[in-house]
Amino acid sequence: MADTIFDKSRPNRRATAQRVDDDAVEGLLPRNQLRGSPPLLPEVSELQAVRHFTNLARKNFSIDTHFYPLGSCTMKYNPRGVHRAAMQDGFLKRHPLTPSSHSQGVLGCLYELQEILQDVTGTSEVCLAPMAGAQGELTGALMIKAYHADHNDDERDEIIVPTAAHGTNPATASMAGLIAKEVEVDSEGDVDLDSLKRVVGRKTAGVMLTNPSTCAVFERRIQAISDIVHDAGGLLYYDGANLNAILGRARPGDMQFDVLHLNLHKTFATPHGGGGPGAGPVGANERLAPYLPTPMVMKSDQGYQWLEQTERPKSIGRLSAFMGNVGILLRAYAYSLMLGGNGLCRVSEYATLNANYLMKRLSDAGFHPAYPDRRATHEFAISLRREAKETGVTAMDFAKRLLDYGFHAPTTYFPLLIPECF
Amino acid sequence: MPFIPHTHADTESMLTTLGIESINDLFDEIPADIQCDGLPDLRDGISEMAMQRHMSEKAHIDETGICFLGAGCYDHYIPAAVWDLTSRGEFLTAYTPYQAEASQGTLQLVYEFQTMLASLTAMDVANASVYDGASALAEAILMAVRINRKSKSRRVMVPSTLHPTYLATVESIVSHQGISVESLPAEDGVTPMLKAKLDNAVAVVLQQPNFFGLLEDADTLTEHAHAAGALVIGVVNPMTLALLKPPGEWGDNGADIVCGDGQPLGIPMASGGPSFGFLCTRMAHVRQLPGRIAGRTQDKDGNDGFVLTLQAREQHIRRAKATSNICTNQGLLVTAATIYMTLLGRQGLKEVATACVRNTHQLVDRLTTLPNIEKRFTGHYFHECVLDFPESTVELQQRMLKQGILAGHPMTGMFDEGDRAMLVCATEARTAQDIESYVQALADG
């Protein structure tokens, strides 16, 4: 039997770490609004709680304990110094509704992060509010929709995504009230231009692309794609999942993307936390910037201030009760200060070197890269179709066996179009 | 090279294996005219020490003083063990628990969290979190529309006593699916019975305590909504449920979906995020619940284990037909909240809630003895209260900040003469001395 915290609970046992000794609300609250029976929260001592959660922690793989050769999720070291920098009282105890006159510290950090991300992506404005990649995607889709509505172009209700796209792309399209249309990927991992030409038209709101793509190769015909989509009146959305591979090498803005998101918990080394939190800032070129969500940070003679809906009438609005995941934004800011422009460029260089080296070593050992004639980016896919066919040992079996050797399993069966891949 | 381990010899050896001269060769598939030459506009990197000095200076600027501000984010005491344990590398740097064998710690913790939240709200099931309370409400509304298909309606009734930025977030997110959000007016700061308004509504939202800190008549509102064929979505502060009737017990049958923000459960205010949103519902609706859910199961040898379950709701399986696009959630904050709830237990959380109620009542009693300061509303309040002051509360707040007191949330624009109203809050972390300091600062002008 798994020993849950409830199995360790005994009536009237307690920890006193947060003891107030105040147990009467007589007369302050109406009796008919009160709870009848207490909630089933555990009753344990502090040491029992500490042991229980320490032992649970020890059952996890983590970056601090294991190597994660995990494509599409950019698992890198999460610097301790950055964590400590964000865990200071001045940041932790700041109430979100403190007037900006008394928030110049955090607002200054956020403003500078906006500028850093603009430089990294080649966009004209960045909003830090989206709380994860998927919310960044939703933001982008809503901005594209708002742009077309603003131009009385109401027929555009289709978003084109490659068949290899991450599941969030089509799910985002649905959430934005748009219809996802798929475009084929060719045998070299690039978007099939003929297939793209067939699906674009007057109903095309835009296209969502990751570059390097989810096939782990650089989309070489990105300029042709951009021309086809723009000529049809659509817009280009860049999914920043793989930005870590091209820092200082190619900027999405220069590839003619109109709007994009970044995953700070990938490229900017903020911790994954066992599932989150992330942060998904969104950047846009001049055409789409007026539609960015609020709040953003602006700089004026009076110092840094929040830019709210009243100053951005075309904004798609608010995405959270306050200002998104500020604590994560501060970590990304501290990380970018430590690395600087030169350090960020090195990240892509060495991630790419490592991935190509591992692909070469695995090829030499007899495995089959999904795209053997292509460079790896910061990741690559291999297909275990032959192994599965000849021996019955599947990609999932390989993945689970790697766990036995202390390696986190690679992302398996994604993208789906590559058989038995990871 | 801050975190890159490669020595020059390592790099040379790897390039030799690859048969290339330079790392630059690896980028030769990027077309020349979109290549850029580094990031010259960014400054060069700095040492950890220099970064810490810079960040400490920034953090120090924002230290304001004693907090009487609530409005959706609260200054509670967080026991030391909560973030000591949460900051362990095995929680902090773990990936999403897709590989169950490598994630039993996180998965069991999420299962325990879900159990605690379901019990606090008196609902059947909880998910593993969404982003925050406001986006949780947007997801709850989308969920209600999917569940209540027989209603044929896409009108959602939202009381004007709801947190205003929750409403703004809901409008940004749900309006794109043809859902209309309509307002229920308030009387004396609470939502009165308006049976006619509920006709042909797919769902009714009810925040308890509401944005003004007041207790709504949740039982009666729930009964009326259900009688009109609408689902009830409760928006609650989980801390208050140690004392208040849980939404699962509102009226005869309880709320259908419950959501809220978990910040009061051991999460620092930290400028409002990261926190986490939670979502609970009835078992009958579990397949419409968005986000991850952990379940308890047995392996082939009969050993207990924990896994992500009912994944066919989620984007990585269902793609365009998923219940939501959410992927990354707020897992680490759920870790903190689970440890917080464990350390407090049922008695500790009740004591915190009680102290919040008593401190806020004490603050309000003291302030309203001063001339020209009055409660705006007459109803019972929990740990927040709207007071009318004899002056602009934006200016009052600035004046109090000079004396080291964050006096409350000015209600500018919320109602007539709202510029003189302020929402105040005193949690268990406020002492009698803190409250006297507030009174003194106000009296000193």
Chai-1 contact restraints between the chains, C-beta under 6 A:
chainA,res_idxA,chainB,res_idxB,connection_type,confidence,min_distance_angstrom,max_distance_angstrom,comment,restraint_id
A,M1,B,D304,contact,1.0,0.0,6.0,A-B,restraint_1
A,A2,B,D304,contact,1.0,0.0,6.0,A-B,restraint_2
A,T4,B,E112,contact,1.0,0.0,6.0,A-B,restraint_3
A,I5,B,E112,contact,1.0,0.0,6.0,A-B,restraint_4
A,I5,B,T342,contact,1.0,0.0,6.0,A-B,restraint_5
A,R14,B,G345,contact,1.0,0.0,6.0,A-B,restraint_6
A,R14,B,Q347,contact,1.0,0.0,6.0,A-B,restraint_7
A,A15,B,L343,contact,1.0,0.0,6.0,A-B,restraint_8
A,A17,B,P79,contact,1.0,0.0,6.0,A-B,restraint_9
A,A17,B,L343,contact,1.0,0.0,6.0,A-B,restraint_10
A,Q18,B,Y77,contact,1.0,0.0,6.0,A-B,restraint_11
A,Q18,B,P79,contact,1.0,0.0,6.0,A-B,restraint_12
A,Q18,B,L344,contact,1.0,0.0,6.0,A-B,restraint_13
A,Q18,B,G348,contact,1.0,0.0,6.0,A-B,restraint_14
A,V20,B,E351,contact,1.0,0.0,6.0,A-B,restraint_15
A,V20,B,V352,contact,1.0,0.0,6.0,A-B,restraint_16
A,V20,B,A355,contact,1.0,0.0,6.0,A-B,restraint_17
A,V20,B,E428,contact,1.0,0.0,6.0,A-B,restraint_18
A,D22,B,E351,contact,1.0,0.0,6.0,A-B,restraint_19
A,D22,B,T354,contact,1.0,0.0,6.0,A-B,restraint_20
A,D22,B,A355,contact,1.0,0.0,6.0,A-B,restraint_21
A,D23,B,T354,contact,1.0,0.0,6.0,A-B,restraint_22
A,V25,B,T354,contact,1.0,0.0,6.0,A-B,restraint_23
A,V25,B,V357,contact,1.0,0.0,6.0,A-B,restraint_24
A,L28,B,V357,contact,1.0,0.0,6.0,A-B,restraint_25
A,L28,B,H361,contact,1.0,0.0,6.0,A-B,restraint_26
A,L29,B,H380,contact,1.0,0.0,6.0,A-B,restraint_27
A,P30,B,H380,contact,1.0,0.0,6.0,A-B,restraint_28
A,Q33,B,L215,contact,1.0,0.0,6.0,A-B,restraint_29
A,Q33,B,L244,contact,1.0,0.0,6.0,A-B,restraint_30
A,Q33,B,K245,contact,1.0,0.0,6.0,A-B,restraint_31
A,R35,B,L243,contact,1.0,0.0,6.0,A-B,restraint_32
A,R35,B,L244,contact,1.0,0.0,6.0,A-B,restraint_33
A,R35,B,K245,contact,1.0,0.0,6.0,A-B,restraint_34
A,P38,B,R346,contact,1.0,0.0,6.0,A-B,restraint_35
A,P39,B,S119,contact,1.0,0.0,6.0,A-B,restraint_36
A,P39,B,L120,contact,1.0,0.0,6.0,A-B,restraint_37
A,P39,B,R346,contact,1.0,0.0,6.0,A-B,restraint_38
A,L40,B,S119,contact,1.0,0.0,6.0,A-B,restraint_39
A,L41,B,M116,contact,1.0,0.0,6.0,A-B,restraint_40
A,L41,B,M341,contact,1.0,0.0,6.0,A-B,restraint_41
A,L41,B,G345,contact,1.0,0.0,6.0,A-B,restraint_42
A,L41,B,R346,contact,1.0,0.0,6.0,A-B,restraint_43
A,P42,B,T342,contact,1.0,0.0,6.0,A-B,restraint_44
A,P42,B,G345,contact,1.0,0.0,6.0,A-B,restraint_45
A,E43,B,G345,contact,1.0,0.0,6.0,A-B,restraint_46
A,A49,B,T342,contact,1.0,0.0,6.0,A-B,restraint_47
A,A49,B,L343,contact,1.0,0.0,6.0,A-B,restraint_48
A,V50,B,A81,contact,1.0,0.0,6.0,A-B,restraint_49
A,F53,B,L85,contact,1.0,0.0,6.0,A-B,restraint_50
A,F53,B,I339,contact,1.0,0.0,6.0,A-B,restraint_51
A,L56,B,G105,contact,1.0,0.0,6.0,A-B,restraint_52
A,L56,B,Q108,contact,1.0,0.0,6.0,A-B,restraint_53
A,L56,B,L109,contact,1.0,0.0,6.0,A-B,restraint_54
A,A57,B,R88,contact,1.0,0.0,6.0,A-B,restraint_55
A,A57,B,E90,contact,1.0,0.0,6.0,A-B,restraint_56
A,A57,B,F91,contact,1.0,0.0,6.0,A-B,restraint_57
A,A57,B,G105,contact,1.0,0.0,6.0,A-B,restraint_58
A,K59,B,Q104,contact,1.0,0.0,6.0,A-B,restraint_59
A,K59,B,G105,contact,1.0,0.0,6.0,A-B,restraint_60
A,N60,B,E90,contact,1.0,0.0,6.0,A-B,restraint_61
A,N60,B,A94,contact,1.0,0.0,6.0,A-B,restraint_62
A,N60,B,S103,contact,1.0,0.0,6.0,A-B,restraint_63
A,N60,B,G105,contact,1.0,0.0,6.0,A-B,restraint_64
A,N60,B,T106,contact,1.0,0.0,6.0,A-B,restraint_65
A,F61,B,A102,contact,1.0,0.0,6.0,A-B,restraint_66
A,S62,B,G89,contact,1.0,0.0,6.0,A-B,restraint_67
A,S62,B,E90,contact,1.0,0.0,6.0,A-B,restraint_68
A,S62,B,T93,contact,1.0,0.0,6.0,A-B,restraint_69
A,S62,B,A94,contact,1.0,0.0,6.0,A-B,restraint_70
A,I63,B,T93,contact,1.0,0.0,6.0,A-B,restraint_71
A,D64,B,G89,contact,1.0,0.0,6.0,A-B,restraint_72
A,D64,B,T93,contact,1.0,0.0,6.0,A-B,restraint_73
A,Y77,B,F3,contact,1.0,0.0,6.0,A-B,restraint_74
A,N78,B,T93,contact,1.0,0.0,6.0,A-B,restraint_75
A,G81,B,E48,contact,1.0,0.0,6.0,A-B,restraint_76
A,A85,B,Q52,contact,1.0,0.0,6.0,A-B,restraint_77
A,A85,B,M55,contact,1.0,0.0,6.0,A-B,restraint_78
A,Q88,B,A59,contact,1.0,0.0,6.0,A-B,restraint_79
A,G90,B,A59,contact,1.0,0.0,6.0,A-B,restraint_80
A,G90,B,H60,contact,1.0,0.0,6.0,A-B,restraint_81
A,G90,B,D62,contact,1.0,0.0,6.0,A-B,restraint_82
A,G90,B,E63,contact,1.0,0.0,6.0,A-B,restraint_83
A,F91,B,A59,contact,1.0,0.0,6.0,A-B,restraint_84
A,L92,B,P268,contact,1.0,0.0,6.0,A-B,restraint_85
A,L92,B,A270,contact,1.0,0.0,6.0,A-B,restraint_86
A,R94,B,D62,contact,1.0,0.0,6.0,A-B,restraint_87
A,R94,B,S271,contact,1.0,0.0,6.0,A-B,restraint_88
A,H95,B,C67,contact,1.0,0.0,6.0,A-B,restraint_89
A,H95,B,L69,contact,1.0,0.0,6.0,A-B,restraint_90
A,H95,B,C73,contact,1.0,0.0,6.0,A-B,restraint_91
A,H95,B,M269,contact,1.0,0.0,6.0,A-B,restraint_92
A,P96,B,C73,contact,1.0,0.0,6.0,A-B,restraint_93
A,P96,B,S271,contact,1.0,0.0,6.0,A-B,restraint_94
A,P96,B,G272,contact,1.0,0.0,6.0,A-B,restraint_95
A,L97,B,L69,contact,1.0,0.0,6.0,A-B,restraint_96
A,L97,B,A71,contact,1.0,0.0,6.0,A-B,restraint_97
A,L97,B,H409,contact,1.0,0.0,6.0,A-B,restraint_98
A,T98,B,T64,contact,1.0,0.0,6.0,A-B,restraint_99
A,H102,B,T64,contact,1.0,0.0,6.0,A-B,restraint_100
A,H102,B,L401,contact,1.0,0.0,6.0,A-B,restraint_101
A,S103,B,D62,contact,1.0,0.0,6.0,A-B,restraint_102
A,Q104,B,I61,contact,1.0,0.0,6.0,A-B,restraint_103
A,G105,B,K58,contact,1.0,0.0,6.0,A-B,restraint_104
A,G105,B,A59,contact,1.0,0.0,6.0,A-B,restraint_105
A,G105,B,I61,contact,1.0,0.0,6.0,A-B,restraint_106
A,G105,B,D62,contact,1.0,0.0,6.0,A-B,restraint_107
A,V106,B,D62,contact,1.0,0.0,6.0,A-B,restraint_108
A,V106,B,S271,contact,1.0,0.0,6.0,A-B,restraint_109
A,C109,B,K58,contact,1.0,0.0,6.0,A-B,restraint_110
A,D119,B,D41,contact,1.0,0.0,6.0,A-B,restraint_111
A,D119,B,L42,contact,1.0,0.0,6.0,A-B,restraint_112
A,M131,B,Y131,contact,1.0,0.0,6.0,A-B,restraint_113
A,A132,B,T328,contact,1.0,0.0,6.0,A-B,restraint_114
A,A134,B,N325,contact,1.0,0.0,6.0,A-B,restraint_115
A,A134,B,I326,contact,1.0,0.0,6.0,A-B,restraint_116
A,A134,B,C327,contact,1.0,0.0,6.0,A-B,restraint_117
A,G167,B,Q315,contact,1.0,0.0,6.0,A-B,restraint_118
A,G167,B,H316,contact,1.0,0.0,6.0,A-B,restraint_119
A,G167,B,R319,contact,1.0,0.0,6.0,A-B,restraint_120
A,T168,B,Q315,contact,1.0,0.0,6.0,A-B,restraint_121
A,T168,B,N325,contact,1.0,0.0,6.0,A-B,restraint_122
A,T168,B,C327,contact,1.0,0.0,6.0,A-B,restraint_123
A,P170,B,R319,contact,1.0,0.0,6.0,A-B,restraint_124
A,P170,B,A320,contact,1.0,0.0,6.0,A-B,restraint_125
A,A171,B,Q315,contact,1.0,0.0,6.0,A-B,restraint_126
A,A171,B,A322,contact,1.0,0.0,6.0,A-B,restraint_127
A,A171,B,N325,contact,1.0,0.0,6.0,A-B,restraint_128
A,T172,B,N325,contact,1.0,0.0,6.0,A-B,restraint_129
A,S174,B,A320,contact,1.0,0.0,6.0,A-B,restraint_130
A,M175,B,N325,contact,1.0,0.0,6.0,A-B,restraint_131
A,A176,B,H176,contact,1.0,0.0,6.0,A-B,restraint_132
A,G177,B,H176,contact,1.0,0.0,6.0,A-B,restraint_133
A,G177,B,Q177,contact,1.0,0.0,6.0,A-B,restraint_134
A,A180,B,A320,contact,1.0,0.0,6.0,A-B,restraint_135
A,F218,B,E29,contact,1.0,0.0,6.0,A-B,restraint_136
A,F218,B,I30,contact,1.0,0.0,6.0,A-B,restraint_137
A,R220,B,E29,contact,1.0,0.0,6.0,A-B,restraint_138
A,G248,B,G38,contact,1.0,0.0,6.0,A-B,restraint_139
A,G248,B,L39,contact,1.0,0.0,6.0,A-B,restraint_140
A,R249,B,F27,contact,1.0,0.0,6.0,A-B,restraint_141
A,A250,B,I30,contact,1.0,0.0,6.0,A-B,restraint_142
A,A250,B,I34,contact,1.0,0.0,6.0,A-B,restraint_143
A,A250,B,Q35,contact,1.0,0.0,6.0,A-B,restraint_144
A,R251,B,C36,contact,1.0,0.0,6.0,A-B,restraint_145
A,D254,B,I34,contact,1.0,0.0,6.0,A-B,restraint_146
A,M255,B,I34,contact,1.0,0.0,6.0,A-B,restraint_147
A,P271,B,L92,contact,1.0,0.0,6.0,A-B,restraint_148
A,P271,B,T93,contact,1.0,0.0,6.0,A-B,restraint_149
A,H272,B,Y95,contact,1.0,0.0,6.0,A-B,restraint_150
A,G273,B,G331,contact,1.0,0.0,6.0,A-B,restraint_151
A,G273,B,L332,contact,1.0,0.0,6.0,A-B,restraint_152
A,G274,B,F91,contact,1.0,0.0,6.0,A-B,restraint_153
A,G274,B,A94,contact,1.0,0.0,6.0,A-B,restraint_154
A,G274,B,T106,contact,1.0,0.0,6.0,A-B,restraint_155
A,G274,B,G331,contact,1.0,0.0,6.0,A-B,restraint_156
A,G275,B,T96,contact,1.0,0.0,6.0,A-B,restraint_157
A,G275,B,N329,contact,1.0,0.0,6.0,A-B,restraint_158
A,G275,B,G331,contact,1.0,0.0,6.0,A-B,restraint_159
A,G276,B,T328,contact,1.0,0.0,6.0,A-B,restraint_160
A,G276,B,N329,contact,1.0,0.0,6.0,A-B,restraint_161
A,G276,B,Q330,contact,1.0,0.0,6.0,A-B,restraint_162
A,G276,B,G331,contact,1.0,0.0,6.0,A-B,restraint_163
A,P277,B,P274,contact,1.0,0.0,6.0,A-B,restraint_164
A,P277,B,Q330,contact,1.0,0.0,6.0,A-B,restraint_165
A,G278,B,T328,contact,1.0,0.0,6.0,A-B,restraint_166
A,I316,B,S172,contact,1.0,0.0,6.0,A-B,restraint_167
A,G317,B,A168,contact,1.0,0.0,6.0,A-B,restraint_168
A,G317,B,S172,contact,1.0,0.0,6.0,A-B,restraint_169
A,R318,B,A168,contact,1.0,0.0,6.0,A-B,restraint_170
A,R318,B,T169,contact,1.0,0.0,6.0,A-B,restraint_171
A,R318,B,S172,contact,1.0,0.0,6.0,A-B,restraint_172
A,S320,B,D132,contact,1.0,0.0,6.0,A-B,restraint_173
A,S320,B,A134,contact,1.0,0.0,6.0,A-B,restraint_174
A,S320,B,S135,contact,1.0,0.0,6.0,A-B,restraint_175
A,A321,B,G72,contact,1.0,0.0,6.0,A-B,restraint_176
A,A321,B,D132,contact,1.0,0.0,6.0,A-B,restraint_177
A,A321,B,G133,contact,1.0,0.0,6.0,A-B,restraint_178
A,A321,B,A134,contact,1.0,0.0,6.0,A-B,restraint_179
A,A321,B,T165,contact,1.0,0.0,6.0,A-B,restraint_180
A,F322,B,G272,contact,1.0,0.0,6.0,A-B,restraint_181
A,M323,B,G272,contact,1.0,0.0,6.0,A-B,restraint_182
A,G324,B,G273,contact,1.0,0.0,6.0,A-B,restraint_183
A,N325,B,G273,contact,1.0,0.0,6.0,A-B,restraint_184
A,N325,B,P274,contact,1.0,0.0,6.0,A-B,restraint_185
A,V326,B,S271,contact,1.0,0.0,6.0,A-B,restraint_186
A,V326,B,G273,contact,1.0,0.0,6.0,A-B,restraint_187
A,G327,B,A270,contact,1.0,0.0,6.0,A-B,restraint_188
A,G327,B,P274,contact,1.0,0.0,6.0,A-B,restraint_189
A,I328,B,P274,contact,1.0,0.0,6.0,A-B,restraint_190
A,A334,B,M51,contact,1.0,0.0,6.0,A-B,restraint_191
A,A334,B,M55,contact,1.0,0.0,6.0,A-B,restraint_192
A,L337,B,I46,contact,1.0,0.0,6.0,A-B,restraint_193
A,L337,B,M51,contact,1.0,0.0,6.0,A-B,restraint_194
A,M338,B,P2,contact,1.0,0.0,6.0,A-B,restraint_195
A,M338,B,G45,contact,1.0,0.0,6.0,A-B,restraint_196
A,M338,B,M51,contact,1.0,0.0,6.0,A-B,restraint_197
A,L339,B,P2,contact,1.0,0.0,6.0,A-B,restraint_198
A,L339,B,G45,contact,1.0,0.0,6.0,A-B,restraint_199
A,G340,B,L42,contact,1.0,0.0,6.0,A-B,restraint_200
A,G340,B,R43,contact,1.0,0.0,6.0,A-B,restraint_201
A,G340,B,D44,contact,1.0,0.0,6.0,A-B,restraint_202
A,G340,B,G45,contact,1.0,0.0,6.0,A-B,restraint_203
A,G341,B,L39,contact,1.0,0.0,6.0,A-B,restraint_204
A,G341,B,L42,contact,1.0,0.0,6.0,A-B,restraint_205
A,N342,B,D44,contact,1.0,0.0,6.0,A-B,restraint_206
A,G343,B,P2,contact,1.0,0.0,6.0,A-B,restraint_207
A,G343,B,G45,contact,1.0,0.0,6.0,A-B,restraint_208
A,L344,B,L39,contact,1.0,0.0,6.0,A-B,restraint_209
A,C345,B,G38,contact,1.0,0.0,6.0,A-B,restraint_210
A,E349,B,I23,contact,1.0,0.0,6.0,A-B,restraint_211
A,Y350,B,I4,contact,1.0,0.0,6.0,A-B,restraint_212
A,T352,B,L26,contact,1.0,0.0,6.0,A-B,restraint_213
A,L353,B,M14,contact,1.0,0.0,6.0,A-B,restraint_214
A,L353,B,I23,contact,1.0,0.0,6.0,A-B,restraint_215
A,N356,B,L18,contact,1.0,0.0,6.0,A-B,restraint_216
A,N356,B,L26,contact,1.0,0.0,6.0,A-B,restraint_217
A,Y357,B,M14,contact,1.0,0.0,6.0,A-B,restraint_218
A,K360,B,T17,contact,1.0,0.0,6.0,A-B,restraint_219
A,K360,B,L18,contact,1.0,0.0,6.0,A-B,restraint_220
A,R375,B,L26,contact,1.0,0.0,6.0,A-B,restraint_221
A,R375,B,E29,contact,1.0,0.0,6.0,A-B,restraint_222
A,L403,B,E101,contact,1.0,0.0,6.0,A-B,restraint_223
A,L403,B,A102,contact,1.0,0.0,6.0,A-B,restraint_224
A,H408,B,A102,contact,1.0,0.0,6.0,A-B,restraint_225
A,A409,B,Q99,contact,1.0,0.0,6.0,A-B,restraint_226
